[in-house]
Amino acid sequence: MSSADTLQEVESLREQLDAWNHQYYVLDQPSVPDAEYDRAMQRLLSLEEQHPECQTNDSPSQRVGGQALEQFTQVAHEVPMLSLENAFDQSDMLAFNRRVLERLEQSDIELEFACEPKLDGIAVSLLYNNGCLERAATRGDGATGEDITHNVRTIHAIPLRLRGDGVPAVLEVRGEIYMPREGFEALNRAAREQGGRPFVNPRNAAAGSLRQLDPRVTASRPLDMCCYSVGRVEGGELPERHADVLERLRSWGLKVNPESVVVRGIGACDDYYQQMAERRDRLAYDIDGIVFKVNKLELQARLGFVSRAPRWAVARKFPAQEELTAVLDVEFQVGRTGAITPVARLEPVFVGGVTVSNATLHNGDEIERLGLCIGDTVIVRRAGDVIPQVASVVLDRRPPNARAVTFPIRCPVCDSKLEREDGEAVWRCVGGLVCAAQQKAAIKHYVSRRAMDVDGLGDKLVEQLVDEGLVENVAGLYTLSREVLQGLERMGEKSADNILQAVEASKRTALSRFIFALGIREVGEATARSLALHFGSWEALVSASEDQLLDVDDVGPVVADHVRQFFDSLSSMDVVAQLRSAGVSWPDVEKARSSMQPLSGQTWVVTGKLEQLSRTEAKAHLLAIGAKVAGSVSAKTDCIVAGPGAGSKLIKAQELGVKIIDETALLAVFASHGILL
Ligand code: IVH
């Protein structure tokens, strides 16, 4: 191959990889399978290795390059990186609006405000020279920061070179690097499993990941970035409004928060704030408030700055997601699989929008890692729908009468032995189905909405049924009679009949639900679905060897082992036989399989709150039937599923005339393709 041909192939591979990267990380619209991406990357790497003269710093192959640093160097910010004034309620916002109008010598006009989620991460500056990422720096004290270019280059949402037209010769972009919650939870889970120290919150995790001297560590961390302003610009023009500037950044391949909107008047700012406050828990990342900015740049220039904050912007804060409180006691709960989980009983505290009085401590190792004693003051964190966590202990506030936590040596419920498998952090009660706690937890799981969905059989009732010896395992539910139920406290004829009806109705189910309901260790909903889809029938699944199980998507050796153990256990299979002879049945999965990709070629968007299933699940089902699921609405969107609280995406879909359906219609779509939820 001539060197011109090589260069051409190298350049076209780079363009292709940049485009895929942009679609995946910036637009949230994956366009090719990973294998295809990997092949192109391997080809590029091998060409660059054979032809070192073709290597460039902005090649997508160069995200993790070079050696670990000895130390960070200092960077002076030519345009200082400012902070923001805070507002805590609408009256602070009205005062802000009044100050702005007075300075502009206006009385009651309604100004345009750009409204943006205030991401809780680390502020950074990215310097692009002729479109190539040249330097990245932390904010530091606003005047001087640290050079973190080597680490920032590993973040896929940050382009190494800008795309599109009109890129200025020098462009300094500012924004927030953050760690989405899912990635943070996964990182902490891994740290706990490996005996490491978990991070307190996603912001600390992001900061810690950027403070690495070795970029390979940063590359392994799930970081993301959204841009929110521009510092230096030379040799190029920018639009006259802030929101249009952000749109321009987006057109150059930079990621901008899709939740941002422009409104008119301070009243509309409040509407946006309330809407986001309601949606905050369901976002994929932590936000600690909303930033409101006067949209017209000319007005921003007239307003100027006071000390270190602009007069044209304000951050209205949300209730804190971390608070201090006291640990009153530590109790030990026994889970469905016998796992012993220590739980901190707390002095009730309002955090992340709810009152929290319990927090999980995960396992004994975590108590040691935290160095927690009963009586300690701790930082409690609650974000999203994640269960409240004890993030750290405030040692300075330890009272003299603080007591050490003693981990039990026998099951606190059935007094059986506790055992711990090699390399595991969790102790388990060996009592199995003899242990009342495990019986209760197994039945609660079986009847839960996502499993067999037995309406009306709440936790209290399950506890009563087990405590009174009326039901020992899930099969026992199908032997309940009206007389037995009516014998229970506060149970009328009508309620008893309703429960019997719900138990009866649960007999007609889907194979995937049944597999999930059995509570096999490590088999969550997604795995249950994969197993059902792969094997098509219960008989095929039960007779599958460990190797055959390993052929299933997302089944690894651990899951395969647990599944086989379950099927090899006589007592488990006896319960299954009782369930089936009671009439529990499901339609053939083959039908679902034959029409597996009916939505291929379509792009769907899911927004707002869903009641019956989480957004992640809705997306997983859509992907399973062939749809592409995008994060933002465009003319190419085929359908948007909008739940309550849907905001800018719904408005855009209406403007573009995109088909809009609600959750009920989505479930009907799933049902028509054999996905019964
Ligand atoms: S604008 C001159 N916009 O909040 C304006 N800041 O408390 C400077 N932040 O240091 C910042 N999201 O790290 C702006 N959409 C957003 C933001 C945002 C998060 C952070 C930023 C800044 C801090 C100020």
Boltz pocket constraint, residues with backbone or C-beta under 6 A from the ligand:
constraints:
  - pocket:
      binder: B
      contacts: [[A, 82], [A, 83], [A, 84], [A, 116], [A, 117], [A, 118], [A, 119], [A, 120], [A, 121], [A, 122], [A, 123], [A, 139], [A, 175], [A, 176], [A, 228], [A, 229], [A, 291], [A, 310], [A, 313], [A, 315]]
      max_distance: 6.0
